[in-house]
Amino acid sequence: MADYEYGRIKVLAAKLEQAGVSREVMDEIMAGGELIRRNTSPEKKADWLRCAMSRMDALIEPKTRYSIREACACCLGGKREEISKGIAKTHESLEDRIMAANEARFVFGHSVTMQDDGKVLVSFAPEGLEHYRCVCLPKAKESVSITYCYCCGGHVKHHLQNALGRKVSCTVRTSALASSGKLPCTFLFSIEE
């Protein structure tokens, strides 16, 4: 495997390999990734990742690529994990856990709400703002496939599972990155029985 200096690219390569993606497909997705260094401009990093996500979209079916991106999630430990596990320890009912998660802005952003269909919606910002910014790739000049955003989906999934004490599955509903700042980052979770 090529030597990738930039952390997000290195993690992507490792997760593609762990998922059993063929060497040929990996090489196509990761093309040029070894040229992106830690000191490469944020704009060039974002553009490489935009192109890599387009290649993933073309070469890997959705369920697998979303799973790969979920596995790239960061910030899974520390204070966020302590808070999310604490919610499950101090609240018994699912409804109380969702209300407590809604108050845990440091972990879940703007809101955590139960929807009429029983799914849980996590939003990083209120709807109706004029512009939304992606915290992961703030210098992206063009929209990036929502595939990239399953990394944040994996982050929220990890902490939501801890908070609720239940397994969940994630769908990225909207993202600032995919919408070029027109929509907030929202994630919809189905609670698995």
C-alpha positions in Angstrom: 0.0 0.0 0.0 1.2 3.5 -0.8 2.4 5.7 2.1 -0.3 8.3 2.9 0.9 11.1 5.1 -2.4 13.0 5.6 -4.5 11.3 8.3 -7.9 11.3 6.6 -6.5 9.7 3.5 -4.5 7.1 5.5 -7.6 6.1 7.4 -9.7 5.9 4.2 -7.0 3.5 2.7 -7.0 1.4 5.8 -10.8 1.1 6.0 -11.0 0.2 2.3 -8.5 -2.6 2.9 -10.3 -3.8 6.0 -13.6 -4.0 4.0 -11.9 -6.3 1.5 -12.0 -3.9 -1.4 -9.9 -5.3 -4.3 -6.4 -3.9 -4.8 -7.4 -2.6 -8.3 -10.5 -0.7 -7.0 -8.5 0.6 -4.0 -5.7 1.9 -6.3 -8.3 3.7 -8.4 -10.0 5.3 -5.4 -6.7 6.3 -3.7 -5.0 7.6 -6.9 -2.9 10.6 -6.0 -3.5 10.4 -2.3 0.2 9.9 -1.6 0.8 13.4 -2.9 -1.4 15.0 -0.3 0.7 15.9 2.7 -0.1 17.3 6.1 1.0 20.8 4.9 -1.1 20.6 1.6 -3.6 23.4 1.5 -7.1 22.6 2.9 -8.6 23.4 -0.5 -6.4 20.8 -2.2 -7.2 18.2 0.5 -10.9 18.8 0.1 -10.6 18.5 -3.7 -8.8 15.2 -3.5 -11.4 13.9 -1.0 -14.2 15.1 -3.3 -12.7 13.2 -6.2 -12.1 10.1 -4.1 -15.7 10.1 -3.0 -16.8 10.3 -6.7 -14.6 7.3 -7.5 -16.1 5.4 -4.5 -19.6 6.2 -5.7 -18.8 4.8 -9.1 -16.9 1.7 -7.9 -18.5 0.5 -4.7 -22.2 -0.1 -4.0 -23.9 2.2 -1.5 -24.2 -0.1 1.6 -20.5 -1.0 1.5 -19.2 2.5 0.8 -21.3 4.0 3.6 -20.1 1.3 6.0 -16.5 2.1 5.0 -17.0 5.8 5.6 -18.8 5.2 9.0 -15.7 3.2 10.0 -13.6 6.4 9.3 -15.4 8.2 12.1 -13.3 10.3 14.5 -13.8 11.7 18.1 -15.2 8.4 19.4 -13.7 8.6 22.8 -12.9 11.1 25.5 -15.5 13.5 26.9 -18.0 12.8 24.2 -18.0 9.1 25.0 -18.2 9.8 28.7 -21.2 12.0 28.2 -23.0 9.5 25.9 -22.4 6.5 28.1 -23.5 8.6 31.1 -26.9 9.2 29.4 -27.6 5.5 29.3 -26.5 5.0 32.9 -28.6 7.8 34.4 -31.8 7.5 32.3 -33.9 4.4 32.0 -36.5 5.0 29.2 -35.7 5.6 25.6 -37.7 8.8 25.7 -35.6 10.1 28.6 -32.4 9.1 26.9 -33.4 11.0 23.7 -34.2 14.1 25.8 -30.9 13.9 27.6 -29.0 13.4 24.2 -30.9 16.5 23.0 -29.3 18.5 25.8 -25.8 17.1 25.1 -24.8 19.7 22.5 -21.1 18.9 22.7 -21.8 15.4 21.5 -24.8 15.8 19.2 -24.8 19.3 18.0 -28.1 21.2 17.7 -30.8 18.6 18.4 -31.8 15.0 18.9 -35.5 14.3 18.4 -37.8 11.3 18.0 -39.7 11.4 14.8 -43.3 10.2 14.4 -42.1 7.1 12.6 -39.9 6.1 15.5 -36.7 7.2 13.9 -34.2 9.5 15.7 -33.2 12.7 13.9 -29.9 14.3 14.8 -29.2 17.8 13.5 -25.9 19.7 13.8 -27.6 23.1 13.2 -31.1 24.6 13.1 -32.8 24.7 9.8 -33.4 28.1 8.3 -29.9 29.6 8.5 -28.6 31.4 5.4 -25.5 29.3 5.1 -24.1 26.1 6.7 -20.4 25.2 7.0 -18.9 21.7 7.0 -16.6 21.4 10.0 -14.7 18.5 8.4 -13.9 20.1 5.0 -14.6 23.9 5.5 -12.5 24.9 2.5 -14.3 22.7 0.0 -14.9 24.8 -3.1 -17.4 22.4 -4.7 -20.1 20.1 -3.3 -18.8 16.7 -2.1 -20.8 13.4 -2.4 -22.9 12.6 0.7 -20.8 9.4 0.9 -18.1 11.5 2.6 -20.6 12.5 5.3 -21.1 8.9 6.5 -17.9 9.5 8.5 -19.8 12.0 10.6 -22.7 9.6 10.5 -20.4 7.0 12.1 -19.4 9.5 14.8 -23.0 10.2 15.7 -24.0 6.6 15.4 -21.3 5.5 17.9 -22.4 8.1 20.5 -26.1 7.6 19.9 -25.8 3.9 20.4 -24.0 4.5 23.7 -26.6 7.1 24.8 -29.6 5.0 23.9 -28.2 1.6 24.8 -29.5 0.3 21.5 -28.1 -0.5 18.1 -29.0 2.0 15.4 -28.5 2.3 11.6 -27.6 5.6 10.0 -28.9 7.5 6.9 -27.3 10.8 6.2 -30.3 12.9 5.3 -28.7 16.2 4.4 -25.3 17.8 4.7 -23.7 21.2 4.4 -20.9 19.6 2.3 -23.1 17.9 -0.2 -25.5 20.9 -0.5 -22.7 23.5 -0.8 -23.8 25.1 2.4 -27.6 25.3 1.6 -28.7 22.6 4.1 -27.6 21.6 7.6 -26.0 18.3 8.5 -28.8 15.9 9.6 -28.7 12.2 10.3 -31.6 9.9 10.6 -31.3 6.7 12.7 -33.5 3.6 12.8 -33.4 1.8 16.1 -32.7 -1.9 15.5 -34.7 -4.3 17.6 
